[in-house]
Amino acid sequence: MEKIRVATAVPTRKRGAPTIKTPELLDAVFAGISLGKSARAMCVEVGISQRVLWNWLASDGELMRQYLRAKELCVDAYAEEIIEISDDGSRDTYIDEKGREVTNREVIARAQLRIDARKWYAARLAPKKYGDKLPVTHEAPDAKKSVVHSVEVAFVTTADDGK
């Protein structure tokens, strides 16, 4: 009986997204994030998986610092976009088939949604800078100590209730 040999190729490298961490690749990711793009979008753009990025960030403190700085800049980019969106009224109205100027409520609603989303995200990423601030009506004598407010509720019976 003759034996047949079957050659099997042993892959030397997994197929898929590259996992080589280069300064150029990281610069591209962080530059995109700092301009307001999501980490997910930047990973797709440069051809790596998000898991790879998260692993790199978890294992390298300097990379994590760069990522956090990019997110800080992202928040500022969103704040500037809010002003741009608010100021752009170019599509707020249109001329209908009868020649009348009509308010485009869908465009205005979409602009408001874009503004609200950016405000929400900015407030979460940089609450001290962009979060809602409660008005201070009373300051503690010692600025390092916080003021604790309390509300007391008491139930009082009236003369008619005392059966």
PAMARGU-178186 format. One line per field, with one value per residue: residue number from 1; x, y, z of N, C-alpha, C in turn; residue in one letter. Coordinates in steps of 0.05 Angstrom, whole numbers, plus 5000, padded with zeros to 4 digits. Layout:
k <- c(NUM,...) $
nx <- c(X,...) $
ny <- c(Y,...) $
nz <- c(Z,...) $
cax <- c(X,...) $
cay <- c(Y,...) $
caz <- c(Z,...) $
cx <- c(X,...) $
cy <- c(Y,...) $
cz <- c(Z,...) $
r <- c(A,...) $
This chain:
k <- c(1,2,3,4,5,6,7,8,9,10,11,12,13,14,15,16,17,18,19,20,21,22,23,24,25,26,27,28,29,30,31,32,33,34,35,36,37,38,39,40,41,42,43,44,45,46,47,48,49,50,51,52,53,54,55,56,57,58,59,60,61,62,63,64,65,66,67,68,69,70,71,72,73,74,75,76,77,78,79,80,81,82,83,84,85,86,87,88,89,90,91,92,93,94,95,96,97,98,99,100,101,102,103,104,105,106,107,108,109,110,111,112,113,114,115,116,117,118,119,120,121,122,123,124,125,126,127,128,129,130,131,132,133,134,135,136,137,138,139,140,141,142,143,144,145,146,147,148,149,150,151,152,153,154,155,156,157,158,159,160,161,162,163) $
nx <- c(5016,5009,5029,4999,5020,4998,5004,5003,4991,5020,4998,5037,5024,4966,4909,4878,4866,4922,4970,5012,5043,5053,5085,5063,5013,4988,4990,4955,4907,4900,4899,4853,4814,4821,4799,4746,4726,4703,4734,4723,4710,4760,4792,4771,4783,4840,4850,4852,4829,4782,4791,4845,4866,4847,4875,4928,4925,4914,4960,5001,5021,5037,5014,4961,4958,4965,4919,4879,4890,4878,4822,4808,4818,4781,4733,4735,4733,4681,4653,4663,4640,4586,4574,4582,4542,4497,4499,4493,4445,4430,4399,4351,4304,4263,4242,4177,4136,4099,4124,4131,4164,4185,4190,4239,4228,4248,4303,4318,4305,4340,4389,4384,4385,4437,4467,4450,4469,4525,4532,4517,4555,4603,4595,4598,4650,4682,4665,4676,4690,4650,4603,4537,4529,4511,4479,4514,4492,4505,4564,4611,4643,4695,4729,4745,4712,4651,4584,4528,4462,4398,4332,4275,4219,4156,4098,4038,3982,3916,3864,3816,3831,3844,3813) $
ny <- c(4977,5043,5102,5165,5229,5287,5353,5402,5469,5510,5565,5623,5670,5701,5715,5778,5839,5884,5880,5910,5959,6021,6086,6121,6099,6103,6158,6174,6152,6178,6231,6233,6221,6266,6305,6295,6247,6180,6128,6078,6090,6109,6064,6031,6062,6062,6008,5970,5929,5947,5921,5909,5962,5975,5937,5954,6004,5989,5964,6001,6056,6108,6110,6109,6158,6192,6179,6197,6251,6263,6253,6295,6339,6327,6338,6393,6404,6386,6425,6470,6454,6454,6509,6521,6489,6512,6563,6555,6566,6554,6514,6516,6537,6530,6538,6525,6488,6526,6573,6595,6611,6561,6534,6487,6439,6388,6391,6429,6402,6359,6386,6405,6357,6340,6380,6372,6319,6327,6363,6331,6290,6320,6340,6293,6274,6317,6341,6382,6424,6428,6410,6414,6466,6476,6532,6569,6584,6590,6593,6552,6564,6545,6534,6484,6447,6415,6440,6417,6406,6400,6373,6377,6340,6343,6315,6342,6342,6367,6403,6380,6329,6300,6254) $
nz <- c(5000,4984,5015,5022,5024,5055,5048,5096,5107,5154,5184,5192,5214,5242,5203,5188,5223,5228,5280,5294,5329,5312,5313,5275,5263,5314,5321,5281,5300,5350,5333,5302,5342,5375,5343,5346,5327,5338,5379,5358,5304,5287,5294,5254,5210,5209,5207,5249,5303,5355,5402,5400,5404,5456,5486,5477,5503,5555,5570,5568,5598,5580,5529,5545,5570,5527,5498,5533,5533,5480,5482,5516,5483,5444,5470,5472,5418,5407,5436,5405,5357,5372,5374,5319,5295,5318,5296,5242,5198,5148,5124,5150,5130,5071,5003,4983,4934,4920,4923,4974,5035,5079,5143,5159,5198,5209,5198,5236,5283,5280,5283,5335,5363,5351,5376,5430,5439,5436,5478,5522,5519,5525,5576,5606,5596,5612,5665,5702,5670,5628,5650,5680,5724,5790,5821,5870,5932,5984,6019,6050,6113,6116,6060,6042,6065,6053,6044,6076,6061,6089,6090,6127,6143,6171,6199,6213,6253,6245,6281,6265,6249,6294,6318) $
cax <- c(5000,5024,5020,4996,5026,4982,5019,4986,5005,5017,5000,5057,5011,4937,4898,4861,4877,4949,4973,5038,5038,5073,5079,5046,4986,4978,4986,4931,4884,4896,4892,4824,4799,4823,4782,4718,4718,4703,4756,4714,4713,4788,4803,4762,4798,4868,4850,4856,4804,4781,4803,4874,4871,4843,4897,4951,4921,4915,4987,5021,5012,5042,4994,4936,4959,4960,4891,4863,4894,4862,4794,4804,4816,4755,4711,4736,4724,4652,4642,4665,4620,4560,4571,4579,4516,4477,4500,4487,4416,4428,4378,4328,4280,4264,4219,4160,4127,4082,4141,4130,4186,4174,4210,4245,4229,4265,4331,4322,4304,4366,4410,4382,4394,4467,4476,4445,4487,4551,4532,4516,4581,4623,4590,4607,4679,4695,4643,4684,4691,4626,4579,4518,4538,4489,4486,4522,4477,4517,4591,4620,4664,4720,4724,4751,4690,4626,4560,4507,4435,4379,4304,4261,4191,4141,4070,4024,3953,3900,3843,3796,3842,3848,3788) $
cay <- c(5000,5068,5123,5191,5251,5311,5376,5422,5494,5521,5594,5635,5693,5701,5735,5798,5866,5884,5886,5923,5985,6040,6113,6133,6089,6114,6187,6177,6145,6199,6256,6231,6223,6293,6321,6288,6220,6160,6109,6057,6100,6111,6037,6022,6078,6053,5979,5953,5924,5962,5904,5914,5988,5973,5922,5972,6025,5977,5954,6022,6081,6131,6110,6116,6187,6205,6175,6215,6278,6264,6256,6323,6356,6320,6352,6421,6404,6385,6451,6488,6445,6463,6536,6520,6478,6532,6587,6548,6566,6552,6495,6519,6542,6524,6549,6503,6489,6550,6597,6605,6602,6543,6525,6458,6430,6364,6400,6443,6381,6344,6404,6405,6331,6340,6397,6359,6297,6337,6374,6309,6277,6338,6341,6268,6272,6339,6353,6408,6445,6430,6399,6433,6475,6486,6558,6568,6604,6592,6582,6542,6581,6533,6527,6456,6431,6419,6448,6396,6416,6379,6380,6363,6337,6337,6311,6356,6337,6391,6398,6362,6302,6287,6241) $
caz <- c(5000,4981,5032,5009,5043,5050,5059,5110,5112,5181,5182,5209,5226,5239,5184,5201,5228,5237,5308,5298,5340,5301,5320,5255,5267,5338,5316,5265,5317,5369,5319,5295,5366,5384,5326,5351,5317,5359,5378,5340,5277,5281,5290,5228,5190,5207,5201,5273,5319,5380,5423,5398,5416,5485,5498,5477,5523,5582,5577,5564,5612,5563,5509,5558,5575,5500,5491,5550,5523,5455,5491,5526,5459,5431,5484,5463,5390,5408,5444,5382,5338,5382,5364,5290,5289,5326,5279,5214,5193,5119,5115,5168,5114,5042,4987,4974,4906,4915,4926,5001,5052,5098,5163,5157,5225,5212,5199,5262,5304,5277,5294,5365,5372,5349,5398,5456,5442,5442,5505,5540,5519,5536,5605,5618,5594,5627,5681,5714,5649,5612,5664,5692,5751,5807,5832,5898,5947,6010,6020,6076,6124,6108,6032,6037,6075,6037,6058,6074,6064,6096,6089,6148,6138,6195,6194,6234,6251,6250,6301,6253,6245,6320,6324) $
cx <- c(5017,5012,5020,5002,5010,4997,4998,5002,4999,5020,5020,5045,4981,4930,4880,4875,4906,4950,5000,5033,5060,5065,5060,5017,4973,4973,4960,4906,4879,4889,4862,4806,4799,4805,4752,4709,4719,4727,4749,4718,4743,4801,4795,4779,4827,4871,4858,4830,4805,4794,4833,4881,4868,4865,4923,4949,4924,4943,5009,5010,5016,5021,4967,4935,4954,4931,4873,4866,4878,4832,4789,4801,4790,4732,4711,4727,4693,4640,4643,4644,4592,4554,4566,4551,4494,4476,4493,4456,4411,4406,4353,4302,4285,4240,4203,4152,4110,4098,4142,4154,4174,4197,4214,4250,4246,4294,4337,4322,4330,4389,4409,4391,4425,4479,4474,4464,4516,4553,4532,4543,4603,4620,4599,4637,4694,4674,4651,4684,4665,4601,4561,4527,4513,4497,4493,4508,4489,4544,4598,4642,4692,4715,4729,4729,4665,4603,4539,4480,4417,4351,4290,4231,4177,4112,4055,3994,3938,3878,3822,3805,3844,3822,3787) $
cy <- c(5025,5089,5150,5212,5276,5334,5395,5447,5504,5551,5605,5659,5692,5722,5754,5824,5865,5891,5899,5952,6003,6068,6127,6125,6101,6144,6191,6172,6169,6226,6256,6234,6252,6312,6314,6261,6201,6141,6086,6066,6101,6084,6026,6036,6069,6023,5962,5949,5941,5946,5908,5941,5987,5958,5939,5992,6013,5969,5976,6048,6106,6133,6118,6146,6202,6202,6194,6244,6282,6267,6284,6342,6351,6335,6381,6423,6403,6411,6471,6480,6454,6491,6536,6510,6498,6555,6581,6546,6563,6534,6496,6525,6534,6537,6526,6507,6514,6576,6609,6594,6586,6535,6495,6447,6405,6372,6413,6422,6365,6360,6404,6379,6330,6357,6383,6335,6306,6349,6352,6296,6294,6339,6316,6266,6293,6354,6379,6431,6450,6419,6422,6440,6486,6513,6555,6591,6609,6579,6574,6561,6571,6522,6497,6437,6436,6426,6426,6409,6394,6390,6363,6363,6329,6335,6323,6350,6363,6383,6378,6333,6287,6274,6229) $
cz <- c(5000,4999,5017,5030,5035,5064,5072,5115,5140,5178,5202,5224,5222,5218,5199,5204,5237,5267,5314,5306,5330,5310,5300,5258,5292,5335,5301,5283,5336,5357,5312,5320,5376,5368,5329,5340,5340,5356,5358,5311,5269,5278,5263,5206,5187,5204,5225,5287,5344,5402,5423,5411,5446,5499,5499,5500,5551,5590,5575,5576,5595,5541,5521,5563,5549,5492,5507,5541,5497,5462,5502,5503,5444,5443,5475,5434,5389,5416,5421,5361,5346,5372,5334,5282,5295,5306,5250,5210,5163,5109,5133,5153,5085,5029,4976,4945,4899,4919,4954,5017,5075,5117,5161,5185,5229,5214,5227,5284,5304,5289,5324,5376,5372,5371,5425,5460,5449,5470,5526,5542,5531,5567,5619,5618,5610,5644,5694,5694,5635,5625,5674,5719,5766,5819,5862,5912,5974,6009,6048,6087,6116,6079,6026,6047,6058,6056,6054,6079,6072,6094,6110,6142,6164,6188,6218,6231,6258,6271,6291,6251,6272,6330,6351) $
r <- c(M,E,K,I,R,V,A,T,A,V,P,T,R,K,R,G,A,P,T,I,K,T,P,E,L,L,D,A,V,F,A,G,I,S,L,G,K,S,A,R,A,M,C,V,E,V,G,I,S,Q,R,V,L,W,N,W,L,A,S,D,G,E,L,M,R,Q,Y,L,R,A,K,E,L,C,V,D,A,Y,A,E,E,I,I,E,I,S,D,D,G,S,R,D,T,Y,I,D,E,K,G,R,E,V,T,N,R,E,V,I,A,R,A,Q,L,R,I,D,A,R,K,W,Y,A,A,R,L,A,P,K,K,Y,G,D,K,L,P,V,T,H,E,A,P,D,A,K,K,S,V,V,H,S,V,E,V,A,F,V,T,T,A,D,D,G,K) $
